C-alpha cells in the first residue's frame, strides 16, 4: 500500500543524506517535496501542514544544520514525526474488564466487518487463549447471520444460535446473556451497515450500545476509500463514540492516505490492520514499524513474529538435523518454498528486510514473482516419492511426464534441478564438521547481533522468544546496523543503498537475481 510513498520519500531523503552540509534552503526544498508526496498519497491537508511545520521547526535549528551528518538527522526527525502522526505507541484491543468483555463492530456495508469479526475472534482464541462468542446483529443483509455462523464453524469459534424475527437490540442482549452463562471471556457483536451514513443507522447503533454496554467499539473502515474513511470515522465517533479503528485491505494498491490521516484527525488509535483474506492475516498496528516500512528501513520485528507464527518448529528441527548431515532432497526444497509463501512470498519478506525494498522492483522486472514458487512446487509434486528423494533418477522420459503433469516444460525442470543441486552443495558445506558447521556459525552470529539466543543448531528458536526480547529487538537490530536506511544486512556484503551483494552463491532457478551469501565459494 505504501510503495509509491516509500519510493517518493526514499528518493527525497536520499538526496539529503548524500550531502556533506545542508542549508535552510535545502531543507525547505526537501520539505516541499515531502509535502507534495504526502498530498499525492491522499493524506489530509491539515495533517500534512502540521507534519511539515513540525519537521521544519526541528530541522532548521543551528545544531542540526551544523551537526556531523545533518542529512541523517533530518531523516531521523521525519521518521520520529511520522511515528507521532501514526500514533506513537501501538494500542491493542483492551480486554481489561469483567468477563464477558463486549466488543462492538461498526462500519459501513462492504467494509469487511463480518470477516474482520471472525479474524479478531480467531486471533483472540489462538493467541490469547480466550473463549469467544460471536453474534451477528445484521438482520437486513441476506444471509449475513449465516455467513458469520459458517466463519465460526471454519475457525472453531462459538456463534450465537440464529432466531429469526429478533431485533438487533434483542440479539445483542441475548448474546451478552449467553456469553455470561456459557463462561465466555469475550463476546463480539457484528452490527449491520449501510451503503452510507444515515439517521436510522446511527439510532440503531446507539440503541445497541445502550443494551450491550460494550467495552470496545471498533470502527471497521476500508483503507482503499481514502479521505472518505476519515470523514466516516469522525461521524461514527461523534454519534456512537468509537474506541479504536480497524483498517481492512491494507494489502491493496491504495495510496495509504487514510491510514496516515485517521489517527491524527480522529485522535483514535488504529488497533488492527487486515493484510489479506485468510483468518490469520490480521496484524496489530505498530506506528514505529509502519514508519520504518514507509522510510525503507525494513521491519525486522514483524518478520520475526511472522516467522514465529508460520514456521513449524518440528519441521525446522528435522530440517536442521538433515542439514547437519548434509542432506537436502526435493521434498525439503518444496517445504522451504511453502514456508516462504506462508510468510508473504518473496515480495512480503523483501519489504520487511532493511534496505531491501528496492529489490522487489528489480525482481519483478526480471520476471521473478511468487508464481514462480507455485510452478516449482507443482513440478516437485508431479514427481514420485523415489524421484523426489533421488533426483538422479530423472532422465528424459520422466521429465516429459513431470512436465505434462505440472504444466511446465523440460527447461523449467532443469532449472529447478540445477537450483536444488547447488543448494544441496551449499547444505553439505554448511553442515560440515569443525566449529559446528558454517550454517550454525553464520546463523548463530546473526542471532547474536540481533540479541537472540541460539537454538535449532545456531538459529534462534522463534517459538520461545521472550516478548520483552521481541520489543527490544528493533533497537538491537538498529544498533547492529539492521534498521538504518542503507544499512544492509550484516555479513551480507551491503552495497551503497543497502542492497546486499548479488555475488557469491546464487540460486540459479531464480534467474541468478536472488541475494547471494558472499564468502561461499562459487561452483567451478
N, C-alpha and C positions, 0 to 999 in steps of 0.2 A: 504493500500500500504506500509506503513512504519512499519508494525507489526514486521517483522523479525529484522529490525534495532532497533526498540524500545526495543525488548527483549534483544538483544545483549548489547546495550549501558546501558540499565537498570541494567543488572547483573554486568557490569564492574564498573559503578559508585556507585552502592550499596556496592560493595567491598571496595571502598574508604571511603564512609561515615560511614561505620561501625568501622573505626579505630580511635583511640584517637590521634595519631600523624602520620605524613607522612614524609617519607624521599624522597630525589630526585629520588632514585631508584624506589620507589613505584609509583611515578608519571610517570616515564619513562615507566615502565612495563604496567601501565594502558593505556598510550597513544599508545603503540604498539598495544594493543588490540583494541582501538578505531580506529586506522588506518586500521587494518585488517577488522573490521566491516564495515567501510565506503567503502573500496575497494570491499568487497563482495556484498555491496548494489549497486555496479555499478557506484559509484561516480568517476569522472575523477581524474586520478592520481595527476596531478598538483594541483587540488583543495584540495585533501586530504593532500598533502605535506604542502601547505600553511596553511591549517586549523590546523594541528597538531603542526607546528612550532610556530604559534601564541599562541596556548594554552600553549605549553611548556614554551615559553618566559614569560608568565604571571604567570604560576602555580609554577615555581621553585624559585620564589622570596622568600627571607627570611621572609617577612611579611606574606606570605601565609602559608608557612610550619610551622611557629610558632604561627599562629592565633589559636583562641579558638577551632574552628571547621574547620580544614584545608580541610577535605573531602568535606564538603558542599561548601567551597569556590571554590574548583576545579570544582564541578558540576555547580556552577554559571558561572565560566569562560567558560566552554564548552557550556553552554546554550547561553551566550552572543555572543560567536563566531559563533555558529550555526545560530543565528538570523542575524548576519553580513553576513555570507555566503549566506543566503537566500535573502538578500537584505535590511535588516534594517527595513525600514518602508514600509507598503503596499501602492501600487500605483494603483488607479482605472483608468478607461477609461477617458481620458481627453476630455471634451466636451466644453471647454472654447475657442470657436471660433465662427465666424459668421455663422449663420444657412444658409443652411443646413450643418452640420458637416459631412464630408465624412470619413467613416471608411472602410478600405480595408482589406479583409481577404485573407491571402495567406497560402500556405502549400501544402504538397503532397496529392495525391489522397488516400482516405481511412482514413485520419486523423480525420475526423469528422467536416470539415469546414461548410458544409451546415446546419447540425443540430446545430452547435455552433452559426452560424449566427442567426438562429431563436431564440435560447436561449438568446443571447445578446439583440436582438430586444424585446423579451418578458420582459426581466429584465428592460430595459430602459423605456418601456411603462408602466409597472406596478409599478415599484419602483420610477422611476424618473419622471413619467408622461410626457414623451417625445413622440412626434408624429414621428413614424419611418417608413421609406420606405426601403424595401429590394429589391435587384436586383441580379439575377443570371447571371454571365458572362461566365458560363460554357457551351460552345456550343458543346463540344466534348462528354462528358459523356451522354449516352442516358437518357432522362427524368430528367436530373439534374434541369432544369428550372421548370419543372412540380413539382418536389419534393419540391422545395422552395415555390412554389405557394400554395401547399397543407399545408405545415407547417404554412405559413402565414394565411391561412384560419382557421386552428385549433386554432391559438393563437390570431386571430383578428388583424393581422398586415398587413398593406398595402404592396403589391408586385407590381413591375413594370410589366405591361402587356407584354406578350411574342410576339415578332415579329420575325418570322423565317428568317434566312438568314443574320441577322445582325452580324457584327464582335464584339468581346468582347470590343474593344475600343469605338465603336459606342454606344453599350449598356450602357457603363459607362457614356459617355457624356449625353445620353438621360436620364439616371437615375438622374444625378445631376440636369438637367434642370427640370425634372418632380417634383423632391423634392422641388425645388425653387418655382415652380408655385403652387404646392399643399400645401405650407405652412408647410412642414415637418421640424422637428428640426434636425433629423439625417437620413443619407442615408448609408446603409451598402451594400458594394459590395462583393458578394461571387464569388471569381475568380476560374478559373479551376486549377486542379492539375495534376500531372503526377505520375507515379509509381516511378520515380526517378528524380533527378535534371538534366535538360539538357538545352542547349543554347536557343532553341526556347521558352521554358517556361520563362526563365529569360528576354528575349527580350519582350515577351508579357506583363509580369508584369511591366517592365519599361515603356512600351507604355501606359498601363492603368494608371499608376501613373502620367504620364505626362498630360494625358487628364482630369483626375478627381481631381488632386491636393489633395490627402487625408490628413486629419489632423492626423489620426492614421492609422498605418499599423500593423495589428496584425498577428503574425505567429501562426497558429494552429498546434500543434505537439502532437502526440500520446505518452503519457508518458511511454507506455509499450515498446517503441523501444529502450530505454536505451541510451547508448552513441551516437548512430547514430542520435538521436534527437538533440544533442549538435552540431554535425557537420552540420546538416541541418540548424540550427539557424544561425550558423556562415556564411554559404554560402548565405542564403537569406539576411542577414544583409549586407554583402559585396556588393551584387548586387542591392538590392532594398532599403535597409535601413529601417529595422523594428523599431517600437517604443515600442513594448511590445510582450509578449508571452501569449498564452492561452494553457494550458495543458489539454488534454482530457483523459478520462478513469483513473482518479485518484482513482476511487473506485476499480480498478482491483488488481490483485495479483502480480504486478511488484515489483521491489526492490526499486524503488524511486530514483535511481541514477540520472536520467535526471532532476528531479525537484531540486535536491540539487546542481547539477552542472551548470545548464543553466544560472542562474543569475551571478555566479562567472565567467564563461567562456565568456559570450557574453556582460556582463555589462547591458543587457536589463532587465527590471523588468518583473516578471511573474505577470500578472494583474488578470487573472481569471483561475479557475480550474473547469473542468467538473467532477461531482461526481455521475453521474447516467444518465439514459436515458430520464427522464422526463424533460419537459420545465423548471421547477423550479429548477432543480438540477445543478445549476451553482453558484459557490461561488467566492467571492473576495479572493485573495491570501494574507494572512496576515503572514509574516515571523515569528512574535513572537508566534502566535497561532500554526503554524505548528511545530515550535521548541518545544513548550510546549507539543504537542501531541507526538513528537518523544521521548522526555525525560520522558514521562508518567506523566506529570504534569496536564493533562486534558486541556479542552478548554471551560471554563465556558461562556465566552462572545459569542462564536459561538453557544453554546447550547441555550442561552437566545435568540439570534437572530433567530435561527431556530424555537424555540417555538413561538416567536412573529409572525413569518410568517405563522405557521401552526395551531396554536391554535385558534379556533373560539371563539371570545370574548363573543358572545351572549350565546353560549352553555356553556362556562365556568361560566358565571354569573348564568345561570339556574342551573348548577350543584352545585354551591356554595349555592344557595338558598335551593336546595333539601338537601344538606349535613347539612345545618343549622337546618333542621327539622329532621335529622337523617334518611332520606330516600335514598335508593340506590338499584335500581332494575337491572335486567339483561340488559335492554337497556342502562343504564348508564355504566355498565361494558363493553359492546360492544363499546361504544363511547370512553372509556378510552383506550381500546386495539387498536382502529383505530388511535387515536391520537399518540400513541407510534409508530405505523407502519409509520405514516407520518413523524415523527421526526427521522427516520432512524432505527427503530426497537431497540430491546434491545442492540444489539451489537453497533449500532451507538451512542446510549445515553451513554452506559458504557465507550466507547472510549473517550468521552469528559469529563467524570467526573474525577476529580483529584484523582489519586491513585487507579482507578478502572479498569485500562486496563487489569490487570491480571484476573479479574473476567470473562472476555469473554471466556478465555480458560477453566476455571472451569465450566462455564455454558454449553459450547459445549461438554465437557467430560460427563456431567450429562444428555446429550440429550436435553438440553433446547436451542432451536433456534427460530427464528422468524416464522417458520412454525407452531409452537405451537399456536401463536396468530391467524393465519389463521384458524386452526382447531377449536379453541374456538369460533371465530366469526361465523363459519359455523354452529356450534351447536346451538348458540343463534338464528341465522337466520332461523333455521329449526323449531323453536317454534312458537306457535300462539301468538298474542298480549297479550292475557289473561295470558298465561303461562309465558311470559317474565315479566309481571307486578307482578305476584304472583307465584313464583317457587314452593310453597307448593302443587300446583295442579299436579305436575309431579309424577305420580305413574308409575308402571312398564310398562303398555301398552303404555303410552305416551312416555316414554323413548325409548321404542322399535321403535316407529315411528320416533322419532327425530334421533336416531342412524342410521336408514336406510336413512333418508333424508340428513344427514351430512357426511355419510361415516365413522362414528366412531363406538364406542361401548358404552355399559352402563357404563363401568368403567370410560371412559373419561368424560361422562356426570356427573357422581357422583363427580369426581374431580373438575369439573367446579362449580357445585352447592356448594360443600364444600368451595371452594375458595370464591365464592360470599357471602356465609353465614358469613364467618369470616370478609370479607371486609365490609359487611353491619353492623356487630357488631362494627367494628372499626369506621365506619362513625357515628354511634349513639353516641359513646363515644366522638368523635371529634366534633360533632355538639351539645354537651351538653351546658347547661346554665353556669352560673358562669362568668368567665372573658373572655367571647367571644368564649368559646369553645376551646378544645385542639388543633384542626387543625389551628384555627385562631392564637393562641399563637405560635404554632410551626412554621408555615409558616411566620408569622409576624416577629418572632425572626430571622429566616434565612434571610428574606428580609432585616432586619435591619443590619445584619452582612455584607450583600453584598452591602449596601449603596443604597437600592431601597426603594421607598415609598410604603406604603401599599395600596392595592386596592383589590377588589373582596374578601372581607371578610378576610383580612390579607395577602393575596397573592399579590405580586407585579403585577400591571396592565401592562402586557408586551406590549400592543398595544400603550401605551402612554409614554414609556421610552424615556427620552431626549437623543439624540445622544451623547451628551457630557458625560452623565452618563454612557452610554454604553462603551465609550472609556476609562473612568476611572475605569470601573468595574473590569478589570483584576487585577489592582493594589490593589483595595479594597478587592478583593477575596483573593489575596495572603496575604494581611495584616491580614485577618481573618483566615488564615491557609488553604484556599481552594486550592491555586495554588502551594503548595510546594510538592516536592516529599515525599511521605509517610505521607502527612498531613491528609488525610482523610477528610470527610465532617463533619463540626461542628455539634455537637448534635447527631451524628450517631455512637458514640462509636467506633472510629477508632482503629484498631489493628495495630501492627507494620507492616510497609509496606504499610499503607494507606488503607487497605481493611476494609470496615465497618463491624461492628459486624453482625454475621449471626444469632444472638439470637433474642429474642423478638418475635413480632407478624409476623410470616412468611406467605407467600401466598402459601397454600398447593397445589394449582393447578399448581404451577411452580416447583414442586418437592421439596419444602422447601428450595431451594437454593437462593431465592431472598433476597437481603439485607433487614434485618428487621429494625424496628424502635424501638431501645431499650427504655425502660421506659414504654411501653404499656404492660398491664398485659396479661399473656398467658391465653388461654381458659382452663378451668378446665375440 
